[in-house]
């Protein structure tokens, strides 16, 4: 019994001590907050696109959090960003997103705040930048060609073209590197041959050796400021070595030419023989045309060479561009191409406005006339109903002939009157002829027959 009382007393004493040690209230813990992570950083905007950035930070012992962004030059309290919380171990991860475009370029400031339940808070600040990057311009390679089209193994060809960039219209893109590549017949991969630079106007050219039949092209790899591009391909055939040929003296005339008029093409095809360059007869030469702004040559006409190798052809002029003559080669003779000849096509100039003319009151007298005596001629030249001063020709057609013969020129007076005389030796027809001038069209009188008697 005594033992029970002692145990109860001890328990009571222990309980009372524990009660005395317990605190009267729980002390609040201040929140903590991490630095804000911005991704991507920096924020790079290209052209007119938008880029969405993600903002993340963690808090501990915080019931809520907020994030405010202040734009460059803004002195206000900033713009709040909606945040989404998620458990992160013993912490909370807060995530927010915002989109930026080119108008938002500059340095931004941020402020993140963590709030505890009892009203205490903890904050962190930082900054990030929005950068604007120019968008890459489009490019294209035009007028690419490899010539001549047929060569012997080991010969050299010319490859050329032009690199253009879309900058307020397609313009030559200078000071760039263009790669010349080649794909051999029977393969499916292009390989690097050489690299050339473009001129100020975008043109480039190179001389390269040919070892096999295949396709040539030019490639621009591009860079941060310009997109890459690839030219059309041009095939070059390699054949067993034969006699060389050439086209000399090629021309396209006239230049300039009125639209709708005929162009004439001339030149000579020659072969390298044992005694030098000789004319190559009986071969087909094709005339090609490439319109201004185009990269494609088109066959228009052609001719077969004569005994001395010369050829002649014609075509109607429709638009400005380059012309050249091409010989595709024949058994034992290599093909060749002439140099290109530029022809500008212009709108035809309308003919000047002129008035109509008339030759009236023509008379040859006396009739008949004695052999060797003077025969006199009168008439009147009228233009637009009034007398006209001009040169007028006297013509004669002998009896039994079909051809008119020029005899002499006389001048009309200011009133248009005409008078002249010649000695008569044959019977026949006479007339006045006015060939016209800048102000009046030509005309001729009626004819008058005069018999000459002996």
C-alpha positions as CSV (number, residue, x, y, z in Angstrom):
1,X,0.0,0.0,0.0
2,X,2.8,2.3,0.8
3,X,4.4,1.5,-2.5
4,X,1.3,2.6,-4.5
5,X,1.2,6.0,-2.7
6,X,4.9,6.6,-3.5
7,X,4.4,5.8,-7.2
8,X,1.4,8.1,-7.5
9,X,3.3,10.9,-5.8
10,X,6.2,10.5,-8.2
11,X,3.9,10.5,-11.3
12,X,2.1,13.6,-10.0
13,X,5.5,15.4,-9.5
14,X,6.7,14.5,-12.9
15,X,3.5,15.7,-14.6
16,X,3.6,19.0,-12.7
17,X,7.2,19.5,-13.9
18,X,6.4,18.9,-17.5
19,X,3.5,21.3,-17.3
20,X,5.8,23.9,-15.9
21,X,8.3,23.5,-18.8
22,X,5.8,23.7,-21.8
23,X,5.8,27.2,-23.6
24,X,2.7,29.3,-23.4
25,X,2.7,29.9,-27.3
26,X,4.4,28.6,-30.6
27,X,7.0,31.1,-32.0
28,X,6.4,32.0,-35.9
29,X,9.2,31.0,-38.4
30,X,10.3,33.7,-41.0
31,X,9.9,32.7,-44.6
32,X,12.9,32.1,-47.0
33,X,13.1,32.7,-50.7
34,X,15.6,31.7,-53.4
35,X,16.9,33.8,-56.3
36,X,14.7,33.9,-59.4
37,X,15.8,31.8,-62.3
38,X,15.0,33.2,-65.8
39,X,15.0,30.9,-68.8
40,X,16.1,31.6,-71.4
41,X,18.6,34.2,-70.4
42,X,19.2,36.5,-72.1
43,X,15.8,36.5,-73.9
44,X,16.6,36.8,-77.6
45,X,13.8,37.9,-80.0
46,X,14.2,37.5,-83.7
47,X,12.3,39.6,-86.2
48,X,8.6,39.9,-85.3
49,X,8.3,36.7,-83.3
50,X,7.5,36.4,-79.6
51,X,9.6,34.5,-77.0
52,X,8.0,33.2,-73.8
53,X,10.3,33.2,-70.8
54,X,9.8,31.1,-67.6
55,X,10.5,32.5,-64.1
56,X,11.0,30.0,-61.2
57,X,12.0,30.3,-57.5
58,X,11.4,28.4,-54.3
59,X,10.1,29.5,-50.9
60,X,10.0,27.9,-47.4
61,X,7.5,28.6,-44.6
62,X,5.5,30.9,-47.0
63,X,1.8,30.8,-47.5
64,X,2.0,32.8,-50.7
65,X,4.4,34.5,-53.1
66,X,4.4,37.2,-55.8
67,X,6.6,38.2,-58.7
68,X,6.7,41.7,-60.2
69,X,8.5,42.8,-63.4
70,X,9.5,46.3,-64.2
71,X,10.1,47.3,-67.8
72,X,13.1,49.3,-69.0
73,X,12.7,52.9,-68.0
74,X,9.6,52.1,-65.8
75,X,9.7,53.7,-62.3
76,X,6.4,52.2,-61.1
77,X,5.8,49.2,-58.8
78,X,6.0,46.8,-61.7
79,X,3.7,44.4,-63.4
80,X,2.6,41.2,-61.5
81,X,3.1,37.8,-63.1
82,X,0.7,34.9,-62.3
83,X,2.5,32.2,-60.4
84,X,1.7,28.5,-60.1
85,X,2.9,26.7,-56.9
86,X,4.1,23.1,-56.7
87,X,5.7,20.9,-53.9
88,X,9.4,20.8,-54.0
89,X,10.7,18.6,-51.1
90,X,10.2,20.7,-48.0
91,X,9.9,23.8,-50.1
92,X,7.4,25.2,-52.7
93,X,8.4,25.9,-56.3
94,X,6.7,28.9,-57.9
95,X,6.5,29.2,-61.7
96,X,5.4,32.1,-63.9
97,X,5.5,32.8,-67.6
98,X,5.5,36.0,-69.8
99,X,5.9,36.6,-73.5
100,X,8.3,39.3,-75.0
101,X,8.7,40.8,-78.4
102,X,11.0,43.3,-80.1
103,X,9.2,46.3,-78.4
104,X,10.3,44.9,-75.0
105,X,14.0,45.2,-75.7
106,X,16.2,46.3,-72.8
107,X,17.1,45.6,-69.2
108,X,14.2,44.5,-66.9
109,X,14.1,44.4,-63.1
110,X,12.3,41.8,-61.1
111,X,11.2,41.5,-57.5
112,X,10.0,38.2,-55.8
113,X,8.3,38.3,-52.4
114,X,7.5,35.4,-50.0
115,X,4.7,35.9,-47.4
116,X,4.3,33.9,-44.2
117,X,1.0,33.4,-42.4
118,X,1.6,35.9,-39.7
119,X,2.4,38.7,-42.2
120,X,6.2,38.5,-42.2
121,X,7.8,38.5,-45.7
122,X,11.1,37.9,-47.4
123,X,12.1,39.3,-50.9
124,X,14.7,39.0,-53.5
125,X,15.4,41.1,-56.6
126,X,17.3,40.7,-59.8
127,X,17.4,41.7,-63.5
128,X,17.4,40.2,-67.0
129,X,17.7,41.5,-70.6
130,X,15.6,41.2,-73.7
131,X,17.7,41.4,-76.9
132,X,16.5,41.8,-80.4
133,X,18.3,39.9,-83.2
134,X,17.7,40.7,-86.8
135,X,16.0,38.0,-88.8
136,X,18.1,36.3,-91.5
137,X,17.4,37.5,-95.1
138,X,16.4,35.2,-97.9
139,X,18.9,34.5,-100.6
140,X,19.0,32.9,-104.0
141,X,21.6,32.0,-106.6
142,X,20.6,32.9,-110.2
143,X,22.2,32.7,-113.7
144,X,24.4,29.8,-112.7
145,X,26.0,28.0,-115.5
146,X,29.0,25.7,-116.3
147,X,30.4,26.0,-119.8
148,X,31.3,24.6,-122.2
149,X,28.9,21.7,-121.8
150,X,31.1,19.1,-123.4
151,X,34.8,18.8,-122.6
152,X,37.7,16.3,-122.6
153,X,38.9,14.9,-119.3
154,X,41.3,17.3,-117.6
155,X,40.0,20.4,-119.4
156,X,38.9,23.4,-117.5
157,X,35.5,25.0,-117.5
158,X,34.0,28.2,-116.3
159,X,31.3,28.2,-113.6
160,X,29.6,31.4,-112.7
161,X,26.4,32.9,-111.2
162,X,25.1,35.6,-109.0
163,X,24.1,35.6,-105.3
164,X,21.0,37.8,-104.5
165,X,19.5,38.8,-101.1
166,X,16.0,39.9,-100.4
167,X,16.6,43.4,-99.0
168,X,13.8,45.7,-100.1
169,X,13.9,43.7,-103.4
170,X,16.4,41.2,-104.7
171,X,19.8,42.8,-104.9
172,X,23.3,41.6,-105.4
173,X,24.9,40.2,-102.2
174,X,28.6,41.1,-102.1
175,X,31.5,40.0,-100.0
176,X,30.1,36.5,-99.4
177,X,31.6,33.0,-99.8
178,X,30.0,30.6,-102.3
179,X,31.0,27.0,-102.6
180,X,31.2,25.2,-106.0
181,X,30.2,21.6,-105.7
182,X,30.1,18.6,-108.1
183,X,28.1,15.3,-108.3
184,X,29.6,12.7,-110.6
185,X,27.3,10.7,-112.8
186,X,26.3,7.5,-111.0
187,X,26.6,8.9,-107.5
188,X,24.1,10.7,-105.2
189,X,26.3,13.1,-103.2
190,X,27.8,16.5,-104.1
191,X,31.4,17.1,-103.0
192,X,33.3,20.4,-102.4
193,X,35.4,21.6,-105.3
194,X,36.3,25.2,-104.5
195,X,35.1,28.3,-102.8
196,X,34.9,31.8,-104.4
197,X,33.9,35.2,-103.2
198,X,31.1,37.4,-104.6
199,X,31.8,40.8,-106.1
200,X,30.1,43.9,-104.8
201,X,27.1,43.2,-107.2
202,X,26.9,39.5,-106.1
203,X,28.6,37.9,-109.2
204,X,31.0,35.1,-108.8
205,X,33.0,32.9,-111.2
206,X,35.7,30.2,-111.1
207,X,37.8,28.0,-113.4
208,X,37.8,24.3,-112.4
209,X,39.2,21.1,-113.9
210,X,36.7,18.4,-115.1
211,X,37.6,14.7,-114.6
212,X,34.2,13.1,-115.1
213,X,30.7,13.7,-116.4
214,X,28.3,15.1,-113.8
215,X,26.4,18.0,-112.5
216,X,27.7,21.3,-111.1
217,X,26.1,23.7,-108.7
218,X,26.8,26.6,-106.4
219,X,25.9,26.6,-102.7
220,X,25.7,29.5,-100.2
221,X,25.8,28.1,-96.6
222,X,24.3,31.2,-95.0
223,X,25.1,32.7,-91.6
224,X,23.4,34.6,-88.8
225,X,22.3,37.4,-91.1
226,X,21.3,35.4,-94.2
227,X,19.7,32.1,-95.1
228,X,21.5,29.6,-97.2
229,X,20.6,28.8,-100.8
230,X,21.5,26.5,-103.7
231,X,21.6,27.2,-107.4
232,X,20.1,25.1,-110.3
233,X,22.4,22.4,-111.6
234,X,24.2,22.4,-114.9
235,X,25.6,19.2,-116.5
236,X,28.9,18.9,-118.2
237,X,29.8,15.8,-120.3
238,X,33.3,14.5,-120.5
239,X,34.2,12.8,-123.8
240,X,37.3,11.2,-125.3
241,X,39.6,14.0,-126.6
242,X,38.7,15.1,-130.1
243,X,39.6,18.0,-132.2
244,X,38.8,21.3,-130.6
245,X,36.3,23.7,-132.2
246,X,35.4,27.3,-131.6
247,X,32.8,29.8,-132.7
248,X,34.2,33.2,-133.6
249,X,32.8,36.5,-134.7
250,X,29.4,35.8,-133.2
251,X,27.1,38.8,-133.2
252,X,23.4,39.6,-132.8
253,X,22.3,42.7,-134.7
254,X,21.0,45.4,-134.5
255,X,21.4,46.6,-130.9
256,X,19.2,48.1,-129.6
257,X,16.3,46.7,-131.6
258,X,12.6,47.6,-131.8
259,X,10.3,45.0,-130.3
260,X,8.9,42.9,-133.1
261,X,11.8,43.5,-135.5
262,X,14.1,40.8,-136.8
263,X,17.5,40.1,-135.2
264,X,20.3,38.7,-137.4
265,X,22.9,36.2,-136.0
266,X,26.2,35.7,-137.7
267,X,29.4,33.8,-136.9
268,X,31.8,31.1,-138.0
269,X,32.4,27.6,-136.6
270,X,36.1,26.5,-136.8
271,X,38.0,23.3,-136.1
272,X,41.6,23.0,-134.9
273,X,43.2,21.2,-137.8
274,X,46.7,20.3,-138.7
275,X,47.2,23.6,-140.5
276,X,45.5,25.8,-137.9
277,X,41.9,26.9,-137.5
278,X,39.7,26.0,-140.5
279,X,36.0,26.5,-141.2
280,X,33.9,23.4,-140.3
281,X,31.2,22.9,-142.9
282,X,27.9,21.1,-142.7
283,X,27.4,21.3,-138.9
284,X,24.3,22.4,-137.0
285,X,24.8,25.6,-134.8
286,X,22.0,26.4,-132.4
287,X,21.2,30.0,-131.3
288,X,20.2,30.2,-127.6
289,X,18.6,33.0,-125.7
290,X,18.4,33.9,-122.0
291,X,16.0,36.6,-121.1
292,X,17.0,39.3,-118.7
293,X,16.3,38.1,-115.1
294,X,16.2,34.5,-116.1
295,X,18.7,31.7,-115.4
296,X,17.6,29.4,-118.3
297,X,19.0,29.3,-121.8
298,X,16.4,28.4,-124.5
299,X,17.0,27.3,-128.1
300,X,15.4,29.7,-130.5
301,X,16.7,29.1,-134.0
302,X,19.8,27.7,-135.8
303,X,21.6,27.1,-139.1
304,X,23.9,24.6,-140.8
305,X,27.3,26.0,-141.5
306,X,28.4,26.6,-145.1
307,X,31.6,25.6,-146.9
308,X,33.7,28.1,-144.9
309,X,32.0,27.3,-141.6
310,X,29.9,30.4,-141.5
311,X,26.3,30.5,-140.3
312,X,23.4,32.9,-140.5
313,X,20.1,32.9,-138.7
314,X,17.3,35.3,-137.7
315,X,14.6,35.6,-135.0
316,X,12.0,38.1,-133.9
317,X,13.0,40.3,-131.0
318,X,10.6,40.1,-128.1
319,X,12.5,41.0,-124.9
320,X,16.0,42.1,-123.8
321,X,18.6,39.4,-123.0
322,X,21.7,37.5,-124.0
323,X,22.2,35.5,-127.2
324,X,24.9,32.9,-127.9
325,X,25.7,30.2,-130.5
326,X,26.3,26.6,-129.5
327,X,27.9,23.7,-131.4
328,X,27.1,20.5,-129.6
329,X,30.0,18.7,-131.3
330,X,30.2,15.8,-133.7
331,X,32.2,12.6,-134.3
332,X,35.8,13.5,-133.7
333,X,35.1,17.2,-132.9
334,X,34.5,18.8,-129.5
335,X,31.5,21.1,-129.0
336,X,31.9,24.8,-128.4
337,X,30.0,27.9,-127.5
338,X,30.4,31.5,-128.5
339,X,30.6,34.4,-126.2
340,X,27.2,35.9,-125.2
341,X,25.9,39.0,-126.9
342,X,23.5,41.3,-125.1
343,X,20.7,42.9,-127.1
344,X,18.4,45.5,-125.6
345,X,14.8,45.4,-127.0
346,X,13.0,48.8,-126.9
347,X,9.5,49.9,-127.8
348,X,9.4,51.0,-131.5
349,X,9.3,54.8,-132.0
350,X,6.0,55.7,-133.8
351,X,6.6,57.2,-137.2
352,X,6.4,61.0,-137.3
353,X,3.1,62.5,-138.4
354,X,3.3,63.7,-142.1
355,X,0.9,65.2,-144.5
356,X,-0.3,63.8,-147.8
357,X,1.2,65.2,-151.0
358,X,-0.1,65.3,-154.6
359,X,1.5,66.0,-158.0
360,X,-1.1,67.5,-160.3
361,X,-1.4,69.2,-163.7
362,X,1.6,67.3,-165.1
363,X,2.2,67.9,-168.8
364,X,5.0,67.0,-171.1
365,X,5.1,69.1,-174.4
366,X,5.2,69.6,-177.3
367,X,3.9,66.3,-178.6
368,X,5.2,65.0,-180.9
369,X,8.7,66.4,-180.5
370,X,11.6,66.3,-183.0
371,X,14.6,64.1,-182.2
372,X,17.1,66.1,-180.2
373,X,14.9,69.0,-179.4
374,X,13.9,70.1,-175.9
375,X,10.9,68.5,-174.3
376,X,9.3,70.7,-171.5
377,X,7.5,69.6,-168.3
378,X,5.1,71.3,-166.0
379,X,3.3,70.4,-162.9
380,X,2.2,71.4,-159.4
381,X,3.2,69.9,-156.0
382,X,0.6,70.2,-153.3
383,X,0.8,69.3,-149.6
384,X,-2.3,69.5,-147.5
385,X,-4.0,71.4,-150.3
386,X,-1.4,74.2,-150.7
387,X,1.7,74.7,-152.8
388,X,4.9,73.0,-151.4
389,X,8.6,73.7,-152.1
390,X,10.7,70.5,-152.4
391,X,12.9,68.4,-154.7
392,X,11.1,66.4,-157.3
393,X,12.5,63.8,-159.7
394,X,11.8,63.5,-163.4
395,X,11.5,59.9,-164.6
396,X,11.3,58.3,-168.1
397,X,10.2,54.8,-169.3
398,X,11.1,54.1,-173.0
399,X,8.5,52.6,-175.3
400,X,8.6,48.8,-174.9
401,X,10.5,48.9,-171.6
402,X,9.2,48.0,-168.1
403,X,11.6,50.0,-166.1
404,X,11.5,53.7,-165.2
405,X,14.8,55.6,-165.4
406,X,15.7,58.6,-163.3
407,X,16.5,61.6,-165.5
408,X,17.1,64.7,-163.3
409,X,15.9,66.6,-160.2
410,X,14.1,69.9,-160.2
411,X,12.7,72.1,-157.4
412,X,9.2,73.3,-157.0
413,X,8.6,76.9,-156.1
414,X,6.9,78.1,-152.9
415,X,3.6,77.9,-154.7
416,X,4.3,74.3,-155.7
417,X,4.9,75.0,-159.4
418,X,7.3,72.8,-161.3
419,X,9.1,73.4,-164.6
420,X,12.1,71.8,-166.3
421,X,13.3,70.6,-169.8
422,X,15.4,67.9,-171.3
423,X,16.3,66.9,-174.9
424,X,14.2,64.1,-176.3
425,X,15.7,61.1,-178.1
426,X,13.2,58.3,-177.6
427,X,9.5,57.9,-177.5
428,X,8.0,56.9,-174.1
429,X,6.3,57.9,-170.9
430,X,7.3,60.7,-168.5
431,X,6.3,61.5,-164.9
432,X,7.3,63.5,-161.8
433,X,8.1,61.7,-158.5
434,X,8.2,63.3,-155.0
435,X,9.9,60.8,-152.6
436,X,8.6,62.6,-149.5
437,X,10.4,64.3,-146.6
438,X,10.0,64.8,-142.8
439,X,6.8,66.8,-143.3
440,X,5.0,65.1,-146.2
441,X,4.6,61.6,-147.7
442,X,5.7,60.9,-151.2
443,X,3.6,60.9,-154.4
444,X,3.9,60.8,-158.1
445,X,2.1,62.4,-161.0
446,X,0.2,60.8,-163.8
447,X,2.3,59.7,-166.7
448,X,2.3,61.4,-170.1
449,X,3.4,59.7,-173.4
450,X,5.4,61.7,-175.9
451,X,6.3,60.5,-179.4
452,X,9.8,61.5,-180.8
453,X,9.9,61.9,-184.5
454,X,12.9,62.2,-186.8
